[in-house]
Amino acid sequence: MNTKLSKNRALSTVLTTVIILVASVVLGSGVVLYGASLFQGGTQQESISVTGVKVWVHATDANGLAWGAAGVRNTGDKTVAIDKIQIRGAEVPFSQWYTDSTTSTAVFAQAHQHTGWSGVAGGIAKTDSCTTATETLAIDPDTSGAITECIAANAGTGPVSLTPGSSAIIYFKLINGTLSSLDSGVNTSVNIFAGKTGSPLSVTVEGKS
């Protein structure tokens, strides 16, 4: 009995080799691209630097009127959003943040100043020589001589966005009662965060008349 031979033929050795080579190149390219994306993502980091933090409490106000200030700089590779200022577990609402993100390097480097209560409940350092807008906080940082380096800012509405390398000065009004006149000279914890970036800071409360 004669055995019938199959008409199907196996792939030639050359074609098989070509397929293996092409597959190897494709897989290798994929691995390289994936590794590069992981490396690029891993090298970009979120980082902020917080400097010159100050906290002031009214020396005689029975309601615990208090303000704070901080310089914040984005020292990382990604845009960040400052979204939390917290003192003694109490978060300061965005509506009580006053941010100047256009300040000069010289003003940013100065120690943040308290130029005196404005005389109204909740007010601080209202300097009409800087601005006449009632919703704007205005502060003369060095409090000496002619006012040429005013910090003027409107009340906030949300997180403060900072691109890499940019900076801002944030003045903020604490919720009444967070501190009292008895806290003058006492160290307190201030938390300033951009997402998960940031760390608690210990600041000495200054009493101001």
C-alpha positions in Angstrom: 0.0 0.0 0.0 1.4 3.4 -1.0 1.7 6.1 1.6 0.4 9.6 0.5 2.8 12.4 1.1 1.4 15.6 2.7 1.4 18.7 0.5 2.1 21.0 3.4 5.7 22.1 3.6 7.5 23.3 6.7 8.9 26.8 6.9 12.3 27.1 5.5 15.2 27.6 7.8 16.0 31.1 6.4 12.4 32.3 6.9 12.3 31.0 10.4 15.6 32.8 11.2 14.2 36.0 9.8 11.1 35.8 11.9 13.1 35.1 15.1 15.3 38.1 14.4 12.4 40.5 13.7 10.6 39.3 16.9 13.8 39.8 18.9 14.3 43.4 17.6 10.6 44.3 18.3 10.7 42.9 21.8 14.1 44.5 22.5 12.8 47.9 21.4 9.8 47.6 23.6 11.9 46.8 26.6 14.2 49.7 26.0 11.3 52.2 25.6 9.6 50.9 28.7 12.8 51.1 30.7 13.4 54.7 29.5 9.9 55.8 30.5 10.3 54.3 33.9 13.7 56.1 34.3 12.3 59.4 33.1 9.3 59.1 35.5 11.5 58.1 38.4 14.0 61.0 38.0 11.2 63.6 38.0 10.4 64.4 41.6 8.1 66.7 43.5 9.9 68.8 46.1 9.2 72.1 47.9 11.3 74.3 50.1 9.5 76.2 52.9 11.4 79.1 54.4 10.9 82.1 56.8 7.8 80.7 58.4 6.3 83.1 60.9 3.2 82.9 63.2 1.8 86.0 65.0 -0.9 86.1 67.7 -2.6 89.3 68.9 -1.3 90.0 72.4 -4.6 91.1 73.8 -7.4 90.0 71.5 -9.8 87.6 73.4 -10.9 85.8 70.2 -7.4 84.4 69.4 -6.7 86.6 66.3 -3.6 85.1 64.6 -1.8 85.2 61.3 1.1 83.4 59.7 3.4 83.7 56.7 5.7 81.4 54.7 7.9 81.5 51.6 7.4 78.4 49.4 9.6 77.4 46.5 9.2 74.5 44.0 12.6 72.8 44.1 11.4 69.7 42.2 11.0 68.8 38.5 7.2 68.8 38.4 4.5 71.5 38.9 3.1 71.2 42.4 0.1 72.7 44.1 0.3 73.9 47.7 -3.0 72.6 49.0 -2.7 72.4 52.8 -1.6 74.8 55.6 -2.4 73.3 59.0 -1.6 74.5 62.5 -2.3 72.4 65.6 -4.5 70.1 63.5 -6.7 73.0 62.2 -6.5 73.6 58.4 -6.5 77.2 57.2 -9.2 77.6 54.6 -8.2 78.8 51.1 -10.3 81.9 51.5 -7.9 83.0 54.3 -4.8 82.6 52.1 -3.2 85.7 50.6 -0.6 84.7 48.0 2.0 86.8 46.1 3.5 84.7 43.4 5.1 87.6 41.5 7.4 88.8 44.2 11.0 89.6 43.4 13.9 87.5 44.6 15.0 90.3 47.0 11.6 90.5 48.7 11.3 86.7 48.8 14.6 86.5 50.7 13.5 89.1 53.3 12.2 87.9 56.7 8.4 88.1 56.4 7.1 91.1 58.4 4.1 91.9 60.5 3.6 95.7 60.1 0.8 96.0 62.7 -2.9 95.1 63.0 -5.2 97.1 60.8 -7.6 97.9 63.6 -10.4 95.8 62.2 -11.3 92.3 63.5 -9.3 89.8 61.6 -7.1 92.3 59.7 -3.4 92.6 59.4 -1.0 95.1 58.0 -3.5 96.9 55.7 -1.2 99.4 54.0 -3.3 101.7 51.8 -0.1 103.1 50.2 0.2 99.8 48.5 -3.4 99.4 47.4 -6.9 100.6 48.1 -8.8 97.5 47.2 -10.7 96.3 50.3 -10.3 92.6 49.4 -6.6 92.9 49.1 -4.0 92.3 51.8 -1.0 94.7 51.4 2.2 94.5 53.4 5.4 96.5 53.3 8.1 93.8 54.0 10.9 95.9 55.4 8.8 98.6 57.2 11.5 101.2 56.7 11.6 104.3 54.5 9.6 104.6 51.3 7.2 101.8 50.5 8.7 100.4 47.2 8.4 96.6 47.7 4.8 96.0 48.7 3.3 92.5 48.7 -0.3 92.7 47.6 -2.6 89.7 47.3 -6.2 88.8 47.0 -7.9 86.2 49.2 -7.4 82.7 47.8 -9.9 80.4 46.1 -7.9 77.1 45.9 -4.4 75.5 45.9 -1.4 77.6 44.9 0.2 76.2 41.8 4.0 76.5 41.4 6.0 75.5 38.3 9.6 74.1 38.8 11.8 76.9 40.2 9.0 79.3 41.0 8.2 80.7 44.4 5.5 82.5 46.3 4.9 84.2 49.7 1.7 83.1 51.4 0.2 85.1 54.3 -2.6 83.2 56.0 -5.2 84.0 58.7 -5.7 81.2 61.3 -9.1 80.3 62.4 -9.9 82.3 65.5 -9.1 80.4 68.6 -6.4 78.2 67.1 -4.0 80.2 69.2 -4.4 82.6 72.1 -2.3 85.3 73.7 -1.0 82.7 76.1 0.8 81.0 73.1 3.2 83.9 72.7 6.7 82.5 72.8 5.5 78.9 72.6 6.7 76.5 69.8 3.9 75.2 67.6 3.7 72.9 64.6 3.0 74.2 61.1 2.3 71.8 58.2 2.6 73.1 54.7 2.0 70.5 52.0 1.7 70.0 48.3 0.0 66.7 48.0 2.2 64.3 49.9 5.2 66.6 49.6 6.2 68.6 52.7 6.9 68.1 56.4 5.9 69.6 59.8 7.8 72.6 60.9 8.3 73.9 64.5 7.7 77.7 64.8 7.8 80.0 67.8 4.7 82.1 68.0 5.3 85.8 68.3 2.9 88.0 70.3 2.0 91.4 68.6 0.1 94.3 70.1 
